[in-house]
Every structure is written in C-alpha cells, then in structure tokens.
Amino acid sequence: MILTPWFPGDTHPARQGVYQRDFGRERKYAYWNGKQWLWGADTPEKAVETTFGFSSVQLQFSAVVWRGLMEEPNDPTI
C-alpha cells in the first residue's frame, strides 16, 4: 500500500475517504466524512464501514497526525 507523507492533525483532508492515523501506540485507519473523523479501524475496508464519530472525550484525537492512501481500499462503495 502506498501512502502520502504525514500531515498535522489540525489540517483536515481535502477529500472524504479513508486515512491512516498515528495514535502513538498504534496506527489505525479512519474515515474522514468531510466534517469529522469517524472512529478508527484495523483495516481500510473496516474504516469504510464505520458510522460513528468521536465522542466529546475523544475529540483530543482530532489532532492526531494522518496520511492518505495513494490507492483505494478494496471496496466498490468508495
């Protein structure tokens, strides 16, 4: 899988889609819906299926660095 360079968490992606996020102890894939990050998953395909966002307690995660996937996950809905 080819990935972009890391971007700061206070910079939001220009496009909706799946991105990899580095939480320090682990890396997850999260879906950016154009307004907010949805909760992370272990694979890009599972991130597409995520429907719930961060709670107010988890908003600290909105500043977590992210990078884009240079190829689409194996999901025809994206």
Protein Blocks (a to p, Z undefined) as FASTA:
>chain_A
ZZdddddfklccfbgcdddddehjaccddddehjaccdddfbfklmmmpcbdcdfklmmm
mmpccdddfbdcddfkZZ
